[in-house]
């Protein structure tokens, strides 16, 4: 599967003076469409060179398109990987290179050039399998070559982990996070239960306070009744004495 980080050499026609169009990756064949002209069948005078045949995490790889003095006018590069995916960071070293949106790298002008260098920084964690950079090189409007490829780059398995081990670690981390989240939920629920018990104790205290308040109010009412009954008895005694006094005087 060709993943389009591709360096593809496009023609020097007016429509592609500033490189491959953004829609280049949506067409079935990533190559120039120049009237009735098709790619050359003869061996290409160009090649893609890399400064290493293996790659390691975060260690830049130089990708140079060259023709040993034979000039070209445009380009665009893809990466063919055994994993079916491409990752990492791509930077341009020469000034006449730009990124095609979500696709690859291409030229910014159609002036004659004899070499272009792009830098790929491999991903830090998961490798992308074996990689070969594929290009289309255009010498002029009518003359261009497809499938100009680099040597195969293989991941250094002494420093890269396998996909299986990486996913196993990520799965273990996810499970650990779920367990920690479960413990935190349990702590929250336990706190809620303790809060409910405290709330029940408060409500029970309020009920006991209400009963005590009722008892106090009942005692106050009894004391008021007793005082009223005492006043009534005293008034009765006074009235009786006054009646006796009037009888004696009469």
Steps between C-alpha positions, in 0.01 A plus 500: 500500500652833399464764772532843350787670666633456153750707315368523155668693222245700311537668165600857429173590337325821596227325700760336732758778528467500880471125549241227515142611567342419837263253334782284361448230764133455416569374147562135422851551357719764661677618187495800263223509241663687213279480195572170320840437661552191715787405736825390341567127471879536495704486826480830686812718516398591856504318831406550866784463748470461877783535751406176672340164426334483843325750722479565874261707716542877450823461297463700174535329163613705198307430179678647196370505146787527256593437140879536519487828314191420292248774580129473565226757552245356744440225756271335754588201739300210655593239760412135445488317836433141602278621787271690265555820700754779508593708802769736626595851393614622158705817451650661193869584489509681167300818460308392187297230679155518657246265658193392306210506747446156661706341227871552434774738389533684169692782330417870533637611160569339162859615470758239407650319802743214535415383854250551780533378861214427738536380861278238658509467880360153588235464771622467860295200610343277233686429178323493161661181373727489197500825301584585140466857368344513154516795261398627160765719337420746222777631277265710288139511384525193276765299684447351847554173688279319749603274788849630565568328832745503788666202664294323766518645853437259788422586864774435756333242722768538767341832595148474357240293680261280310148623437371219722709606801412868453128425484533267801657784701233745387227248594659446843517877555135534400399223740706657779327831434161329517596334830615831645178658379304218664681557829428871481131429430498263802653771717237747382220250568646424845514873572139531389400215734686662789332828417162326500571349844606840634189655353291230673674572828431870458134430424480268804655772717251749365216262588638450852537876535139538389383254764704678770358832388150354527573375852628844600193667357274246681680571832457873448131451436469285816676766708272772362199283584625441853557874551151574371346238731688652799366845424148357475532324837630814669212703361256243633657520850480881500137497389414247774662712770316810379166312518570386858592853603180644361295233685664582829434872459145448394 
